[in-house]
């Protein structure tokens, strides 16, 4: 799996939370469409967290994980896309590339983000 930004790819970066605090080394999923990724920088992401108190249940989407490290997502903790925690990251600021969110869940996340933005 090449280390490059792709929609649905899980990355690690430093983000700002909803209270303005820096949250270092946090996972996020790339939202930017693959057709746009080459042309844009920064790229859009939704931050991933294991903390359910950061959002209401209807504002997050579960992402597959496994305590022994999920084979596709590479996540080992219960994880959620917090669909109200949208950020941008420059490609050069991506600390690490992890796995991929399954396509059907990427679609659910994108639809939830769009619904919450309306």
C-alpha positions as CSV (number, residue, x, y, z in Angstrom):
1,X,0.0,0.0,0.0
2,X,1.8,3.2,-1.2
3,X,1.9,6.1,1.2
4,X,-0.2,8.7,-0.6
5,X,-3.3,10.6,0.2
6,X,-6.5,8.9,-1.0
7,X,-10.2,9.3,-0.1
8,X,-11.0,6.9,2.8
9,X,-7.3,6.6,3.8
10,X,-6.6,6.9,7.5
11,X,-3.8,9.3,8.4
12,X,-2.2,10.6,11.6
13,X,-1.8,14.3,12.1
14,X,-1.9,17.2,14.6
15,X,-5.4,18.8,14.8
16,X,-7.2,21.5,16.8
17,X,-10.2,20.4,18.7
18,X,-13.5,22.2,19.0
19,X,-12.2,24.1,22.1
20,X,-9.1,25.4,20.2
21,X,-6.7,23.0,21.9
22,X,-4.0,21.2,19.9
23,X,-4.6,17.5,19.7
24,X,-1.3,15.9,18.6
25,X,-0.9,12.5,16.8
26,X,-4.6,12.0,16.1
27,X,-6.1,9.8,13.4
28,X,-8.4,11.2,10.6
29,X,-9.9,10.0,7.4
30,X,-9.4,11.8,4.1
31,X,-12.6,13.2,2.7
32,X,-11.2,14.9,-0.4
33,X,-12.2,13.2,-3.6
34,X,-9.4,11.3,-5.4
35,X,-9.9,13.4,-8.5
36,X,-9.2,16.6,-6.5
37,X,-6.3,15.4,-4.3
38,X,-3.5,16.1,-6.7
39,X,-4.7,19.7,-7.3
40,X,-5.5,20.7,-3.7
41,X,-3.4,21.3,-0.6
42,X,-4.6,21.3,2.2
43,X,-7.0,18.3,2.0
44,X,-10.2,17.8,3.9
45,X,-10.4,15.3,6.7
46,X,-12.8,14.1,9.4
47,X,-11.1,13.4,12.7
48,X,-11.3,9.9,14.2
49,X,-11.6,9.4,18.0
50,X,-12.4,6.6,20.5
51,X,-14.0,9.1,22.8
52,X,-17.8,9.1,22.5
53,X,-18.2,12.2,24.6
54,X,-16.9,14.4,21.8
55,X,-20.2,14.1,19.9
56,X,-23.8,13.0,19.9
57,X,-24.4,9.5,18.6
58,X,-26.1,10.9,15.5
59,X,-22.9,12.9,14.7
60,X,-20.5,9.9,14.5
61,X,-20.0,6.8,12.4
62,X,-18.3,3.7,13.7
63,X,-15.2,2.5,11.9
64,X,-14.1,-1.1,12.0
65,X,-11.4,-1.9,14.5
66,X,-9.9,-4.9,16.3
67,X,-7.9,-5.1,19.6
68,X,-5.2,-7.0,17.6
69,X,-5.2,-4.3,14.9
70,X,-7.9,-4.4,12.2
71,X,-6.5,-5.8,9.0
72,X,-7.9,-3.1,6.7
73,X,-8.2,0.0,8.9
74,X,-5.2,-0.7,11.1
75,X,-7.1,0.6,14.1
76,X,-6.9,-1.2,17.4
77,X,-9.3,0.8,19.5
78,X,-13.0,1.4,19.2
79,X,-13.1,4.3,16.7
80,X,-15.6,6.8,15.3
81,X,-15.5,9.4,12.6
82,X,-16.6,12.5,14.4
83,X,-18.6,14.0,11.6
84,X,-18.7,17.5,13.2
85,X,-14.9,17.5,13.7
86,X,-13.8,18.6,10.2
87,X,-10.3,19.9,9.5
88,X,-7.8,20.4,6.8
89,X,-4.2,19.2,6.7
90,X,-1.4,19.9,4.3
91,X,0.0,16.8,2.7
92,X,3.5,17.6,4.1
93,X,2.0,17.6,7.6
94,X,0.7,14.0,7.5
95,X,2.7,12.2,10.1
96,X,1.7,8.6,9.2
97,X,-0.4,6.7,6.7
98,X,-2.5,3.9,8.2
99,X,-5.2,1.7,6.6
100,X,-8.4,2.4,4.7
101,X,-12.0,2.7,5.8
102,X,-14.2,0.3,3.8
103,X,-15.9,2.1,0.8
104,X,-19.4,1.5,2.1
105,X,-18.5,3.2,5.4
106,X,-16.7,6.1,3.6
107,X,-20.0,6.7,1.8
108,X,-21.9,6.7,5.1
109,X,-19.4,9.2,6.6
110,X,-19.5,11.5,3.6
111,X,-23.3,11.5,3.6
112,X,-23.4,12.2,7.4
113,X,-20.9,15.1,7.0
114,X,-23.0,16.6,4.2
115,X,-26.2,16.1,6.2
116,X,-24.7,17.9,9.2
117,X,-23.4,20.7,7.1
118,X,-26.9,21.5,5.7
